Amino acid sequence: CYIADQQFLVLFPFFKYFNGEINFAKLCRHLWHDRINYEYAEYCMKTMMWHGGGGLDAYLDSPEFSQLAKAAIQAKFKYNFPLLALDKLFPNFLTEQVRQLAYYSGLGQFWRVMSDIFLSLSDLYDAGNIKSIPDVVQHILDGLVADAAKPITYTVEISGKKYDILPKSAGLTFLMDTGVPYVEAIFFRGTPFPGTVSYNAQAYQIPYDQADFVYGALYADPLPIGGAGIPPTQLMQDMRHYLPPYLYDFYLKTTRGEDDIRVKICQSFQKSMFCVTTAAIKGLAPYPLETKNPEEQKENYAYLRGWMRRLADSRLLKVNS
């Protein structure tokens, strides 16, 4: 959440990826991309913001948010008369920047929870307590349930005074207001990668309705990974730096060894995202999937049929073949 907290309404945030530590060595690593690529995180944030959905999206369109955003804008640019004049001429410009920063914060809080879940999963695997995919799914589900009601809030400090952007009174929570919209926007819908389809409206290669988008992580072809303009390329480059030794050794034993390691990482990433999706589907089911009650089974069947219809064209079968 560094960008949301420390780069609030910095219109030209040249060093926003530096986490407040600016030095020549870090600049060189940054330019050489020997670092965590926050650009992919921003791609996820902007995709989630564009598709919308959930309580966070609804709240950011509310009059209450507009009032809070305006108060923060006035405090931030109290003595900056050109920007105050700009805000008068284009009243939605700076408010939209605050709306985007709210997504930075909300997504950062979502990833904080997911990071803890995955780190504990890694520790359990190292200890020999995770032995199967159902074990992975159950661990993720337990983590999602444990933090489901965790409040999503966002407050910035300007000149020593705190300004609420996402107050606790908004009632936003981790699972329904950030987790579910994230799965929908990033895993299922996504956005078409430049160079893979035509953006020409007359070509009709991109659906008219956003709900019909199938460019998310669960549908992505791993082969373009490594190509220019493909956002997950940066994510796979990141993961290459942090591969555990046992996974790196596993990749080396495959046919092409290290030559197509980013493709292999993408396939592993997709498998893990299917686990997260399965956990979310189980957690959102109307009734426990193990129920013996015929009426409850009927409702679960109708619920699962909708999900299975969406997963039919995903890479579910390919990543498990």
C-alpha positions in Angstrom: 0.0 0.0 0.0 3.0 2.3 -0.3 1.8 4.0 -3.4 -1.7 4.6 -1.9 -0.3 5.9 1.4 2.9 7.7 0.4 2.3 8.7 -3.2 -1.2 10.2 -2.6 -2.0 12.6 -5.4 1.6 12.8 -6.6 0.8 13.5 -10.2 4.2 12.5 -11.5 5.3 9.7 -9.2 8.6 8.8 -10.9 9.8 6.8 -7.9 6.6 5.2 -6.8 8.0 1.7 -7.2 11.0 2.4 -4.9 9.2 2.0 -1.6 10.8 5.2 -0.3 14.4 3.8 -0.8 16.0 5.8 -3.6 19.6 5.1 -4.5 21.7 4.5 -7.6 22.0 0.7 -7.1 18.3 0.4 -6.8 17.7 2.6 -9.8 20.0 0.3 -11.9 18.1 -2.8 -10.7 14.9 -1.0 -11.5 15.9 -0.2 -15.0 17.3 -3.7 -15.6 14.0 -5.2 -14.2 15.9 -7.1 -11.6 13.1 -6.4 -9.2 9.5 -7.0 -8.3 7.5 -5.7 -11.3 4.8 -3.6 -9.8 3.6 -2.9 -13.3 1.7 -6.2 -13.4 0.1 -5.4 -10.0 -1.0 -2.1 -11.6 -2.4 -4.0 -14.5 -4.5 -6.1 -12.1 -5.6 -2.9 -10.3 -6.7 -1.1 -13.4 -8.4 -4.2 -14.8 -10.3 -4.7 -11.5 -11.2 -1.0 -11.5 -12.4 -1.1 -15.1 -14.6 -4.2 -14.7 -15.9 -3.0 -11.3 -18.2 -5.1 -9.2 -18.6 -5.5 -5.4 -19.1 -3.1 -2.6 -15.8 -1.2 -3.2 -16.8 -0.3 -6.8 -20.3 0.8 -5.6 -18.9 2.9 -2.7 -16.4 4.7 -5.0 -19.4 6.0 -7.1 -21.3 7.2 -4.0 -21.7 10.9 -2.9 -20.1 10.1 0.4 -16.8 9.1 -1.3 -16.9 12.2 -3.5 -17.2 14.4 -0.4 -14.3 12.6 1.3 -12.2 12.7 -1.8 -12.8 16.4 -2.3 -11.8 17.1 1.3 -8.5 15.3 0.8 -7.9 17.1 -2.5 -8.5 20.5 -0.9 -6.1 19.7 1.9 -3.4 18.3 -0.4 -3.4 21.3 -2.8 -4.4 24.0 -0.3 -1.7 26.3 -1.6 -1.4 25.0 -5.1 -3.7 27.4 -6.9 -3.2 26.1 -10.5 -4.3 22.6 -9.4 -7.2 24.0 -7.4 -8.2 25.9 -10.6 -7.9 22.7 -12.6 -10.1 20.9 -10.1 -12.7 23.6 -10.6 -12.5 23.3 -14.4 -12.5 19.5 -14.4 -14.1 18.4 -11.1 -13.8 14.7 -11.9 -10.1 14.6 -12.8 -8.5 14.6 -9.3 -11.5 12.6 -7.9 -10.7 9.9 -10.4 -7.1 9.8 -9.2 -8.3 9.3 -5.6 -10.6 6.6 -6.8 -7.7 4.8 -8.4 -5.6 5.2 -5.3 -8.5 3.6 -3.3 -8.1 0.6 -5.6 -4.4 0.6 -5.0 -5.1 0.4 -1.2 -7.9 -2.1 -1.4 -6.0 -4.5 -3.7 -2.9 -4.1 -1.5 -4.9 -5.2 1.6 -6.3 -8.1 -0.4 -2.8 -9.2 -1.4 -1.6 -8.8 2.2 -4.1 -11.5 3.3 -3.4 -13.7 0.3 0.4 -13.4 0.9 0.0 -14.7 4.4 -2.2 -17.6 3.2 0.4 -18.6 0.6 3.4 -18.2 2.9 1.8 -20.5 5.5 0.9 -22.9 2.7 4.6 -23.0 1.7 5.6 -23.7 5.3 3.0 -26.5 5.7 4.2 -28.0 2.4 7.8 -27.9 3.6 6.7 -29.6 6.8 5.0 -32.4 4.8 1.5 -31.4 5.9 0.2 -30.6 2.4 0.1 -33.8 0.3 -2.6 -33.2 -2.3 -4.6 -30.6 -4.3 -7.6 -30.9 -2.0 -5.3 -30.0 0.9 -4.2 -26.9 -0.9 -7.8 -25.9 -1.7 -8.9 -26.5 1.9 -6.0 -24.4 3.3 -6.9 -21.5 1.0 -10.5 -21.8 1.8 -9.8 -21.7 5.6 -7.7 -18.6 5.1 -10.4 -16.9 3.1 -13.1 -17.7 5.6 -10.9 -16.6 8.5 -10.4 -13.1 7.0 -13.7 -12.9 5.2 -15.0 -10.1 7.4 -11.7 -8.2 7.7 -12.5 -4.5 7.1 -11.1 -2.7 4.1 -10.3 0.9 5.1 -8.1 3.6 3.7 -6.9 6.8 5.4 -4.2 9.2 4.2 -2.2 11.7 6.3 -1.9 15.2 4.9 0.0 17.9 6.8 -0.3 15.9 10.0 -4.1 15.4 9.7 -5.8 12.2 8.7 -8.4 12.0 6.0 -10.7 9.0 5.5 -11.0 7.8 1.9 -12.5 4.3 2.7 -13.9 4.7 6.2 -14.8 1.7 8.4 -18.4 2.9 8.3 -18.6 2.0 4.6 -18.7 -1.6 5.7 -16.3 -2.9 3.1 -14.8 -6.3 3.8 -12.0 -8.5 2.4 -13.8 -11.3 0.8 -17.0 -9.9 -0.8 -15.7 -6.4 -1.7 -12.1 -7.2 -2.9 -11.7 -11.0 -3.1 -14.7 -11.9 -5.2 -14.3 -8.9 -7.6 -10.6 -9.8 -8.0 -11.4 -13.4 -9.0 -14.0 -12.1 -11.4 -11.9 -9.4 -13.0 -8.5 -11.0 -13.0 -9.1 -14.8 -13.2 -12.1 -14.7 -15.5 -12.5 -11.5 -17.5 -9.1 -9.8 -17.7 -8.3 -7.7 -20.8 -7.0 -8.7 -24.2 -3.2 -8.4 -24.5 -2.0 -6.0 -27.2 -0.6 -7.9 -30.2 -2.7 -11.1 -29.6 -6.0 -9.8 -30.8 -7.2 -6.8 -32.9 -8.5 -3.7 -31.0 -10.2 -2.6 -34.2 -13.9 -2.5 -33.5 -14.7 -3.5 -37.1 -12.8 -6.8 -36.6 -15.2 -7.9 -33.9 -12.4 -9.8 -32.1 -13.3 -8.3 -28.7 -16.7 -8.9 -27.2 -19.0 -5.9 -26.9 -20.2 -6.8 -23.4 -17.5 -6.8 -20.6 -19.3 -9.8 -19.0 -18.3 -11.9 -22.1 -14.6 -11.2 -21.6 -12.5 -14.4 -21.3 -9.0 -13.0 -21.1 -8.3 -13.7 -17.5 -5.6 -15.9 -15.9 -7.6 -19.0 -16.2 -7.9 -18.7 -20.0 -4.5 -17.3 -20.9 -2.3 -19.3 -23.2 1.2 -19.6 -21.6 3.1 -19.6 -24.9 3.1 -15.7 -25.4 4.7 -15.4 -22.0 8.0 -13.6 -22.7 6.6 -11.5 -25.5 6.5 -7.7 -25.4 3.3 -6.2 -24.3 2.1 -9.3 -22.4 1.5 -8.2 -18.8 2.1 -11.6 -17.2 5.6 -11.7 -18.7 6.7 -9.4 -15.9 5.0 -11.6 -13.3 6.8 -14.7 -14.5 10.1 -12.8 -14.5 9.5 -12.0 -10.9 8.6 -15.5 -10.0 11.8 -16.7 -11.7 13.8 -14.8 -9.0 12.0 -16.5 -6.2 11.6 -20.1 -7.3 12.1 -22.6 -4.4 14.9 -25.0 -5.1 12.7 -28.1 -5.4 10.5 -26.4 -8.1 13.5 -25.1 -10.0 15.0 -28.7 -10.0 11.7 -30.0 -11.2 11.7 -27.6 -14.2 15.2 -28.6 -15.1 14.2 -32.2 -15.4 11.6 -31.4 -18.1 12.2 -31.7 -21.8 13.4 -28.1 -22.5 15.0 -27.5 -19.1 15.5 -23.8 -18.4 14.8 -22.7 -22.0 11.1 -22.2 -21.5 11.1 -21.7 -17.8 8.7 -18.7 -17.9 6.1 -20.8 -19.8 6.4 -23.5 -17.1 6.1 -20.9 -14.3 2.9 -19.6 -16.1 1.5 -23.1 -16.1 2.2 -23.6 -12.4 0.7 -20.2 -11.7 -2.4 -21.1 -13.6 -2.7 -24.3 -11.6 -2.4 -22.4 -8.3 -5.1 -19.9 -9.5 -7.4 -22.8 -10.2 -6.9 -23.8 -6.6 -7.8 -20.3 -5.4 -10.9 -20.3 -7.7 -12.0 -23.7 -6.4 -11.6 -22.5 -2.8 -13.7 -19.4 -3.7 -16.4 -21.4 -5.4 -16.6 -23.8 -2.4 -16.7 -20.9 0.0 -19.5 -19.1 -1.8 -21.7 -22.2 -2.4 -25.3 -21.8 -0.9 -24.7 -25.0 1.2 -21.8 -27.3 2.1 -21.0 -29.3 -1.0 -21.1 -32.5 1.1 -24.7 -31.9 2.1 -27.1 -34.9 1.8 -30.3 -32.8 1.8 -31.9 -33.1 -1.7 -33.1 -29.5 -1.8 -29.7 -28.2 -0.8 -28.1 -30.4 -3.3 -30.4 -29.0 -6.0 -29.4 -25.4 -5.2 -25.8 -26.3 -5.1 -26.1 -28.0 -8.5 -27.7 -24.9 -10.0 -24.9 -22.8 -8.5 -22.1 -25.0 -9.7 -23.6 -25.4 -13.2 -23.1 -21.7 -13.7 -19.4 -21.8 -12.7 -18.7 -25.0 -14.7 -20.2 -23.3 -17.8 -17.6 -20.5 -17.4 -14.8 -22.9 -16.7 -15.5 -25.1 -19.7 -13.5 -23.0 -22.1 -10.6 -22.3 -19.6 -7.3 -24.1 -19.5 -8.5 -26.4 -16.7 -8.1 -29.6 -18.7 -4.9 -28.6 -20.3 -3.1 -27.7 -17.1 -4.1 -31.0 -15.5 -3.3 -33.2 -18.5 
